[in-house]
Structure formats: C-alpha cells, structure tokens
Amino acid sequence: MCNIGKLDKFIRVVLSYAIMGVGIYHQNFWGMLGLIPLTTAAVGICPLYMIFKINTGCKQEKLA
C-alpha cells in the first residue's frame, strides 16, 4: 500500500539531501537523519501517514 504521492516524494528527497548535506558540512552524525525521509520516499510508505490516515497521491486499493 502506497500513501506518498509524487510531489511528496520529491519534497522528501530534496529535504533529505539538504539534511545530509548540513550534517556533512558540520561533520556530525545528525545528517544521518536525512535517511528517514529518503527511505520513506524510496519505499512510498510513511508510517506517520498510516497512523493519521493521510494519503498524498497514491490511489487506494478497494477491497470488495
């Protein structure tokens, strides 16, 4: 089940690269937090979106 749309994925990728870039610039491990939005964008599933029942673009599968 997918709950992240194309625009949301793009924003997450850009945000993750920015976070990782700042971490590399400051030479600390906080840049590894950028892996979280990058992973959710790659997989297409956000656990927080599941909890709050948010869907930003993927079509929901209808179960009969």
PyMOL Python script that loads the backbone (N, CA, C, O; Angstrom):
from pymol import cmd

cmd.read_pdbstr("""\
ATOM      1  N   MET A   1       0.844  -1.171   0.000  1.00  0.00           N
ATOM      2  CA  MET A   1       0.000   0.000   0.000  1.00  0.00           C
ATOM      3  C   MET A   1       0.894   1.242   0.000  1.00  0.00           C
ATOM      4  O   MET A   1       1.832   1.340   0.792  1.00  0.00           O
ATOM      5  N   CYS A   2       0.608   2.149  -0.860  1.00  0.00           N
ATOM      6  CA  CYS A   2       1.378   3.380  -1.017  1.00  0.00           C
ATOM      7  C   CYS A   2       0.561   4.545  -0.458  1.00  0.00           C
ATOM      8  O   CYS A   2      -0.646   4.619  -0.689  1.00  0.00           O
ATOM      9  N   ASN A   3       1.208   5.455   0.275  1.00  0.00           N
ATOM     10  CA  ASN A   3       0.474   6.615   0.767  1.00  0.00           C
ATOM     11  C   ASN A   3       1.243   7.919   0.549  1.00  0.00           C
ATOM     12  O   ASN A   3       0.930   8.934   1.172  1.00  0.00           O
ATOM     13  N   ILE A   4       2.246   7.897  -0.330  1.00  0.00           N
ATOM     14  CA  ILE A   4       3.030   9.087  -0.628  1.00  0.00           C
ATOM     15  C   ILE A   4       2.955   9.363  -2.128  1.00  0.00           C
ATOM     16  O   ILE A   4       3.267   8.496  -2.944  1.00  0.00           O
ATOM     17  N   GLY A   5       2.541  10.574  -2.483  1.00  0.00           N
ATOM     18  CA  GLY A   5       2.432  10.967  -3.882  1.00  0.00           C
ATOM     19  C   GLY A   5       3.748  11.448  -4.464  1.00  0.00           C
ATOM     20  O   GLY A   5       4.759  11.511  -3.764  1.00  0.00           O
ATOM     21  N   LYS A   6       3.735  11.788  -5.750  1.00  0.00           N
ATOM     22  CA  LYS A   6       4.952  12.189  -6.461  1.00  0.00           C
ATOM     23  C   LYS A   6       5.557  13.472  -5.899  1.00  0.00           C
ATOM     24  O   LYS A   6       6.766  13.541  -5.679  1.00  0.00           O
ATOM     25  N   LEU A   7       4.734  14.480  -5.666  1.00  0.00           N
ATOM     26  CA  LEU A   7       5.242  15.745  -5.130  1.00  0.00           C
ATOM     27  C   LEU A   7       5.807  15.541  -3.725  1.00  0.00           C
ATOM     28  O   LEU A   7       6.853  16.095  -3.387  1.00  0.00           O
ATOM     29  N   ASP A   8       5.124  14.756  -2.920  1.00  0.00           N
ATOM     30  CA  ASP A   8       5.582  14.456  -1.572  1.00  0.00           C
ATOM     31  C   ASP A   8       6.930  13.731  -1.613  1.00  0.00           C
ATOM     32  O   ASP A   8       7.816  14.032  -0.814  1.00  0.00           O
ATOM     33  N   LYS A   9       7.091  12.784  -2.533  1.00  0.00           N
ATOM     34  CA  LYS A   9       8.362  12.069  -2.681  1.00  0.00           C
ATOM     35  C   LYS A   9       9.475  13.032  -3.067  1.00  0.00           C
ATOM     36  O   LYS A   9      10.575  12.964  -2.518  1.00  0.00           O
ATOM     37  N   PHE A  10       9.196  13.926  -4.007  1.00  0.00           N
ATOM     38  CA  PHE A  10      10.192  14.892  -4.444  1.00  0.00           C
ATOM     39  C   PHE A  10      10.635  15.782  -3.288  1.00  0.00           C
ATOM     40  O   PHE A  10      11.829  16.016  -3.101  1.00  0.00           O
ATOM     41  N   ILE A  11       9.684  16.271  -2.523  1.00  0.00           N
ATOM     42  CA  ILE A  11       9.997  17.131  -1.373  1.00  0.00           C
ATOM     43  C   ILE A  11      10.827  16.374  -0.348  1.00  0.00           C
ATOM     44  O   ILE A  11      11.768  16.928   0.220  1.00  0.00           O
ATOM     45  N   ARG A  12      10.486  15.115  -0.108  1.00  0.00           N
ATOM     46  CA  ARG A  12      11.244  14.302   0.854  1.00  0.00           C
ATOM     47  C   ARG A  12      12.672  14.065   0.395  1.00  0.00           C
ATOM     48  O   ARG A  12      13.594  14.101   1.210  1.00  0.00           O
ATOM     49  N   VAL A  13      12.870  13.823  -0.898  1.00  0.00           N
ATOM     50  CA  VAL A  13      14.224  13.604  -1.411  1.00  0.00           C
ATOM     51  C   VAL A  13      15.053  14.879  -1.280  1.00  0.00           C
ATOM     52  O   VAL A  13      16.199  14.826  -0.833  1.00  0.00           O
ATOM     53  N   VAL A  14      14.494  16.012  -1.660  1.00  0.00           N
ATOM     54  CA  VAL A  14      15.213  17.280  -1.556  1.00  0.00           C
ATOM     55  C   VAL A  14      15.537  17.588  -0.098  1.00  0.00           C
ATOM     56  O   VAL A  14      16.654  17.996   0.221  1.00  0.00           O
ATOM     57  N   LEU A  15      14.569  17.394   0.780  1.00  0.00           N
ATOM     58  CA  LEU A  15      14.776  17.638   2.204  1.00  0.00           C
ATOM     59  C   LEU A  15      15.851  16.715   2.773  1.00  0.00           C
ATOM     60  O   LEU A  15      16.688  17.149   3.565  1.00  0.00           O
ATOM     61  N   SER A  16      15.831  15.454   2.373  1.00  0.00           N
ATOM     62  CA  SER A  16      16.813  14.514   2.908  1.00  0.00           C
ATOM     63  C   SER A  16      18.225  14.875   2.455  1.00  0.00           C
ATOM     64  O   SER A  16      19.164  14.794   3.246  1.00  0.00           O
ATOM     65  N   TYR A  17      18.389  15.271   1.194  1.00  0.00           N
ATOM     66  CA  TYR A  17      19.715  15.682   0.729  1.00  0.00           C
ATOM     67  C   TYR A  17      20.180  16.942   1.455  1.00  0.00           C
ATOM     68  O   TYR A  17      21.367  17.076   1.754  1.00  0.00           O
ATOM     69  N   ALA A  18      19.270  17.861   1.742  1.00  0.00           N
ATOM     70  CA  ALA A  18      19.635  19.074   2.476  1.00  0.00           C
ATOM     71  C   ALA A  18      20.083  18.726   3.897  1.00  0.00           C
ATOM     72  O   ALA A  18      21.087  19.252   4.379  1.00  0.00           O
ATOM     73  N   ILE A  19      19.349  17.850   4.561  1.00  0.00           N
ATOM     74  CA  ILE A  19      19.707  17.449   5.928  1.00  0.00           C
ATOM     75  C   ILE A  19      21.059  16.744   5.940  1.00  0.00           C
ATOM     76  O   ILE A  19      21.906  17.027   6.788  1.00  0.00           O
ATOM     77  N   MET A  20      21.257  15.828   5.000  1.00  0.00           N
ATOM     78  CA  MET A  20      22.533  15.114   4.950  1.00  0.00           C
ATOM     79  C   MET A  20      23.683  16.051   4.581  1.00  0.00           C
ATOM     80  O   MET A  20      24.794  15.896   5.088  1.00  0.00           O
ATOM     81  N   GLY A  21      23.428  17.010   3.711  1.00  0.00           N
ATOM     82  CA  GLY A  21      24.451  17.983   3.343  1.00  0.00           C
ATOM     83  C   GLY A  21      24.880  18.840   4.520  1.00  0.00           C
ATOM     84  O   GLY A  21      26.068  19.110   4.698  1.00  0.00           O
ATOM     85  N   VAL A  22      23.917  19.266   5.324  1.00  0.00           N
ATOM     86  CA  VAL A  22      24.238  20.052   6.520  1.00  0.00           C
ATOM     87  C   VAL A  22      25.026  19.197   7.502  1.00  0.00           C
ATOM     88  O   VAL A  22      25.970  19.681   8.126  1.00  0.00           O
ATOM     89  N   GLY A  23      24.651  17.939   7.643  1.00  0.00           N
ATOM     90  CA  GLY A  23      25.385  17.042   8.529  1.00  0.00           C
ATOM     91  C   GLY A  23      26.824  16.842   8.079  1.00  0.00           C
ATOM     92  O   GLY A  23      27.739  16.810   8.901  1.00  0.00           O
ATOM     93  N   ILE A  24      27.021  16.709   6.774  1.00  0.00           N
ATOM     94  CA  ILE A  24      28.385  16.550   6.243  1.00  0.00           C
ATOM     95  C   ILE A  24      29.173  17.848   6.428  1.00  0.00           C
ATOM     96  O   ILE A  24      30.350  17.819   6.788  1.00  0.00           O
ATOM     97  N   TYR A  25      28.527  18.970   6.184  1.00  0.00           N
ATOM     98  CA  TYR A  25      29.202  20.266   6.329  1.00  0.00           C
ATOM     99  C   TYR A  25      29.678  20.485   7.762  1.00  0.00           C
ATOM    100  O   TYR A  25      30.798  20.944   7.989  1.00  0.00           O
ATOM    101  N   HIS A  26      28.824  20.156   8.723  1.00  0.00           N
ATOM    102  CA  HIS A  26      29.170  20.339  10.131  1.00  0.00           C
ATOM    103  C   HIS A  26      29.913  19.137  10.710  1.00  0.00           C
ATOM    104  O   HIS A  26      30.271  19.146  11.888  1.00  0.00           O
ATOM    105  N   GLN A  27      30.146  18.126   9.918  1.00  0.00           N
ATOM    106  CA  GLN A  27      30.885  16.919  10.303  1.00  0.00           C
ATOM    107  C   GLN A  27      30.335  16.289  11.581  1.00  0.00           C
ATOM    108  O   GLN A  27      31.063  16.059  12.546  1.00  0.00           O
ATOM    109  N   ASN A  28      29.030  16.018  11.561  1.00  0.00           N
ATOM    110  CA  ASN A  28      28.420  15.307  12.682  1.00  0.00           C
ATOM    111  C   ASN A  28      27.445  14.270  12.159  1.00  0.00           C
ATOM    112  O   ASN A  28      27.131  14.233  10.969  1.00  0.00           O
ATOM    113  N   PHE A  29      26.977  13.439  13.058  1.00  0.00           N
ATOM    114  CA  PHE A  29      26.120  12.319  12.668  1.00  0.00           C
ATOM    115  C   PHE A  29      24.660  12.713  12.487  1.00  0.00           C
ATOM    116  O   PHE A  29      23.869  11.879  12.047  1.00  0.00           O
ATOM    117  N   TRP A  30      24.271  13.926  12.802  1.00  0.00           N
ATOM    118  CA  TRP A  30      22.868  14.347  12.666  1.00  0.00           C
ATOM    119  C   TRP A  30      22.407  14.320  11.219  1.00  0.00           C
ATOM    120  O   TRP A  30      21.207  14.248  10.951  1.00  0.00           O
ATOM    121  N   GLY A  31      23.327  14.377  10.303  1.00  0.00           N
ATOM    122  CA  GLY A  31      22.978  14.289   8.891  1.00  0.00           C
ATOM    123  C   GLY A  31      22.377  12.953   8.510  1.00  0.00           C
ATOM    124  O   GLY A  31      21.699  12.833   7.489  1.00  0.00           O
ATOM    125  N   MET A  32      22.628  11.949   9.336  1.00  0.00           N
ATOM    126  CA  MET A  32      22.047  10.629   9.065  1.00  0.00           C
ATOM    127  C   MET A  32      20.531  10.633   9.234  1.00  0.00           C
ATOM    128  O   MET A  32      19.857   9.717   8.762  1.00  0.00           O
ATOM    129  N   LEU A  33      19.985  11.648   9.899  1.00  0.00           N
ATOM    130  CA  LEU A  33      18.530  11.761   9.995  1.00  0.00           C
ATOM    131  C   LEU A  33      17.902  11.959   8.617  1.00  0.00           C
ATOM    132  O   LEU A  33      16.716  11.687   8.431  1.00  0.00           O
ATOM    133  N   GLY A  34      18.683  12.425   7.664  1.00  0.00           N
ATOM    134  CA  GLY A  34      18.209  12.581   6.297  1.00  0.00           C
ATOM    135  C   GLY A  34      17.861  11.262   5.631  1.00  0.00           C
ATOM    136  O   GLY A  34      17.178  11.245   4.607  1.00  0.00           O
ATOM    137  N   LEU A  35      18.323  10.163   6.200  1.00  0.00           N
ATOM    138  CA  LEU A  35      17.986   8.851   5.649  1.00  0.00           C
ATOM    139  C   LEU A  35      16.522   8.493   5.867  1.00  0.00           C
ATOM    140  O   LEU A  35      15.964   7.687   5.123  1.00  0.00           O
ATOM    141  N   ILE A  36      15.897   9.081   6.875  1.00  0.00           N
ATOM    142  CA  ILE A  36      14.490   8.760   7.157  1.00  0.00           C
ATOM    143  C   ILE A  36      13.581   9.227   6.023  1.00  0.00           C
ATOM    144  O   ILE A  36      12.852   8.405   5.469  1.00  0.00           O
ATOM    145  N   PRO A  37      13.591  10.520   5.649  1.00  0.00           N
ATOM    146  CA  PRO A  37      12.726  10.907   4.527  1.00  0.00           C
ATOM    147  C   PRO A  37      13.140  10.275   3.207  1.00  0.00           C
ATOM    148  O   PRO A  37      12.295  10.034   2.345  1.00  0.00           O
ATOM    149  N   LEU A  38      14.445  10.001   3.038  1.00  0.00           N
ATOM    150  CA  LEU A  38      14.896   9.357   1.805  1.00  0.00           C
ATOM    151  C   LEU A  38      14.349   7.932   1.712  1.00  0.00           C
ATOM    152  O   LEU A  38      13.930   7.494   0.640  1.00  0.00           O
ATOM    153  N   THR A  39      14.354   7.219   2.820  1.00  0.00           N
ATOM    154  CA  THR A  39      13.839   5.852   2.843  1.00  0.00           C
ATOM    155  C   THR A  39      12.330   5.826   2.609  1.00  0.00           C
ATOM    156  O   THR A  39      11.834   5.002   1.842  1.00  0.00           O
ATOM    157  N   THR A  40      11.601   6.725   3.268  1.00  0.00           N
ATOM    158  CA  THR A  40      10.146   6.737   3.076  1.00  0.00           C
ATOM    159  C   THR A  40       9.783   7.110   1.643  1.00  0.00           C
ATOM    160  O   THR A  40       8.795   6.614   1.102  1.00  0.00           O
ATOM    161  N   ALA A  41      10.580   7.983   1.027  1.00  0.00           N
ATOM    162  CA  ALA A  41      10.320   8.340  -0.372  1.00  0.00           C
ATOM    163  C   ALA A  41      10.602   7.158  -1.291  1.00  0.00           C
ATOM    164  O   ALA A  41       9.860   6.919  -2.243  1.00  0.00           O
ATOM    165  N   ALA A  42      11.663   6.427  -1.012  1.00  0.00           N
ATOM    166  CA  ALA A  42      12.018   5.279  -1.858  1.00  0.00           C
ATOM    167  C   ALA A  42      10.998   4.157  -1.740  1.00  0.00           C
ATOM    168  O   ALA A  42      10.662   3.510  -2.731  1.00  0.00           O
ATOM    169  N   VAL A  43      10.511   3.930  -0.537  1.00  0.00           N
ATOM    170  CA  VAL A  43       9.562   2.838  -0.301  1.00  0.00           C
ATOM    171  C   VAL A  43       8.143   3.253  -0.692  1.00  0.00           C
ATOM    172  O   VAL A  43       7.354   2.423  -1.142  1.00  0.00           O
ATOM    173  N   GLY A  44       7.822   4.528  -0.522  1.00  0.00           N
ATOM    174  CA  GLY A  44       6.486   5.019  -0.854  1.00  0.00           C
ATOM    175  C   GLY A  44       5.488   4.897   0.273  1.00  0.00           C
ATOM    176  O   GLY A  44       4.290   5.097   0.076  1.00  0.00           O
ATOM    177  N   ILE A  45       5.980   4.568   1.458  1.00  0.00           N
ATOM    178  CA  ILE A  45       5.097   4.405   2.612  1.00  0.00           C
ATOM    179  C   ILE A  45       5.641   5.220   3.778  1.00  0.00           C
ATOM    180  O   ILE A  45       6.820   5.118   4.118  1.00  0.00           O
ATOM    181  N   CYS A  46       4.783   6.023   4.386  1.00  0.00           N
ATOM    182  CA  CYS A  46       5.156   6.790   5.562  1.00  0.00           C
ATOM    183  C   CYS A  46       4.343   6.258   6.751  1.00  0.00           C
ATOM    184  O   CYS A  46       3.114   6.326   6.737  1.00  0.00           O
ATOM    185  N   PRO A  47       5.021   5.727   7.781  1.00  0.00           N
ATOM    186  CA  PRO A  47       4.297   5.194   8.936  1.00  0.00           C
ATOM    187  C   PRO A  47       3.426   6.238   9.647  1.00  0.00           C
ATOM    188  O   PRO A  47       2.341   5.912  10.129  1.00  0.00           O
ATOM    189  N   LEU A  48       3.892   7.484   9.714  1.00  0.00           N
ATOM    190  CA  LEU A  48       3.075   8.517  10.350  1.00  0.00           C
ATOM    191  C   LEU A  48       1.806   8.802   9.549  1.00  0.00           C
ATOM    192  O   LEU A  48       0.748   9.065  10.122  1.00  0.00           O
ATOM    193  N   TYR A  49       1.918   8.750   8.225  1.00  0.00           N
ATOM    194  CA  TYR A  49       0.743   8.941   7.388  1.00  0.00           C
ATOM    195  C   TYR A  49      -0.271   7.816   7.630  1.00  0.00           C
ATOM    196  O   TYR A  49      -1.479   8.046   7.582  1.00  0.00           O
ATOM    197  N   MET A  50       0.222   6.613   7.886  1.00  0.00           N
ATOM    198  CA  MET A  50      -0.680   5.487   8.158  1.00  0.00           C
ATOM    199  C   MET A  50      -1.444   5.718   9.460  1.00  0.00           C
ATOM    200  O   MET A  50      -2.644   5.453   9.534  1.00  0.00           O
ATOM    201  N   ILE A  51      -0.750   6.212  10.484  1.00  0.00           N
ATOM    202  CA  ILE A  51      -1.391   6.451  11.772  1.00  0.00           C
ATOM    203  C   ILE A  51      -2.484   7.505  11.645  1.00  0.00           C
ATOM    204  O   ILE A  51      -3.579   7.336  12.181  1.00  0.00           O
ATOM    205  N   PHE A  52      -2.186   8.597  10.932  1.00  0.00           N
ATOM    206  CA  PHE A  52      -3.140   9.696  10.792  1.00  0.00           C
ATOM    207  C   PHE A  52      -4.044   9.567   9.571  1.00  0.00           C
ATOM    208  O   PHE A  52      -4.825  10.471   9.274  1.00  0.00           O
ATOM    209  N   LYS A  53      -3.936   8.425   8.851  1.00  0.00           N
ATOM    210  CA  LYS A  53      -4.770   8.131   7.684  1.00  0.00           C
ATOM    211  C   LYS A  53      -4.676   9.231   6.625  1.00  0.00           C
ATOM    212  O   LYS A  53      -5.689   9.707   6.112  1.00  0.00           O
ATOM    213  N   ILE A  54      -3.438   9.625   6.308  1.00  0.00           N
ATOM    214  CA  ILE A  54      -3.170  10.639   5.294  1.00  0.00           C
ATOM    215  C   ILE A  54      -2.705   9.940   4.021  1.00  0.00           C
ATOM    216  O   ILE A  54      -1.927   8.987   4.077  1.00  0.00           O
ATOM    217  N   ASN A  55      -3.181  10.414   2.884  1.00  0.00           N
ATOM    218  CA  ASN A  55      -2.763   9.892   1.588  1.00  0.00           C
ATOM    219  C   ASN A  55      -2.538  11.090   0.670  1.00  0.00           C
ATOM    220  O   ASN A  55      -3.466  11.856   0.411  1.00  0.00           O
ATOM    221  N   THR A  56      -1.303  11.257   0.176  1.00  0.00           N
ATOM    222  CA  THR A  56      -0.993  12.444  -0.615  1.00  0.00           C
ATOM    223  C   THR A  56      -0.912  12.194  -2.112  1.00  0.00           C
ATOM    224  O   THR A  56      -0.342  13.013  -2.834  1.00  0.00           O
ATOM    225  N   GLY A  57      -1.457  11.101  -2.596  1.00  0.00           N
ATOM    226  CA  GLY A  57      -1.464  10.964  -4.030  1.00  0.00           C
ATOM    227  C   GLY A  57      -1.609   9.574  -4.585  1.00  0.00           C
ATOM    228  O   GLY A  57      -2.087   9.425  -5.710  1.00  0.00           O
ATOM    229  N   CYS A  58      -1.225   8.556  -3.865  1.00  0.00           N
ATOM    230  CA  CYS A  58      -1.363   7.204  -4.392  1.00  0.00           C
ATOM    231  C   CYS A  58      -2.815   6.765  -4.265  1.00  0.00           C
ATOM    232  O   CYS A  58      -3.501   7.112  -3.304  1.00  0.00           O
ATOM    233  N   LYS A  59      -3.263   6.011  -5.233  1.00  0.00           N
ATOM    234  CA  LYS A  59      -4.635   5.545  -5.223  1.00  0.00           C
ATOM    235  C   LYS A  59      -4.786   4.388  -4.229  1.00  0.00           C
ATOM    236  O   LYS A  59      -3.951   3.486  -4.164  1.00  0.00           O
ATOM    237  N   GLN A  60      -5.858   4.443  -3.471  1.00  0.00           N
ATOM    238  CA  GLN A  60      -6.143   3.392  -2.513  1.00  0.00           C
ATOM    239  C   GLN A  60      -6.761   2.201  -3.229  1.00  0.00           C
ATOM    240  O   GLN A  60      -7.584   2.365  -4.129  1.00  0.00           O
ATOM    241  N   GLU A  61      -6.363   1.014  -2.827  1.00  0.00           N
ATOM    242  CA  GLU A  61      -6.949  -0.194  -3.394  1.00  0.00           C
ATOM    243  C   GLU A  61      -8.281  -0.480  -2.692  1.00  0.00           C
ATOM    244  O   GLU A  61      -8.361  -0.475  -1.464  1.00  0.00           O
ATOM    245  N   LYS A  62      -9.291  -0.720  -3.469  1.00  0.00           N
ATOM    246  CA  LYS A  62     -10.617  -1.017  -2.921  1.00  0.00           C
ATOM    247  C   LYS A  62     -10.743  -2.505  -2.710  1.00  0.00           C
ATOM    248  O   LYS A  62     -10.517  -3.290  -3.631  1.00  0.00           O
ATOM    249  N   LEU A  63     -11.099  -2.893  -1.515  1.00  0.00           N
ATOM    250  CA  LEU A  63     -11.334  -4.296  -1.217  1.00  0.00           C
ATOM    251  C   LEU A  63     -12.829  -4.568  -1.281  1.00  0.00           C
ATOM    252  O   LEU A  63     -13.625  -3.842  -0.686  1.00  0.00           O
ATOM    253  N   ALA A  64     -13.201  -5.603  -1.994  1.00  0.00           N
ATOM    254  CA  ALA A  64     -14.622  -5.900  -2.151  1.00  0.00           C
ATOM    255  C   ALA A  64     -15.130  -6.793  -1.054  1.00  0.00           C
ATOM    256  O   ALA A  64     -16.311  -7.140  -1.037  1.00  0.00           O
TER     257      ALA A  64
END
""", "prot")
cmd.dss("prot")
cmd.show_as("cartoon", "prot")
cmd.util.cbc("prot")
cmd.orient("prot")
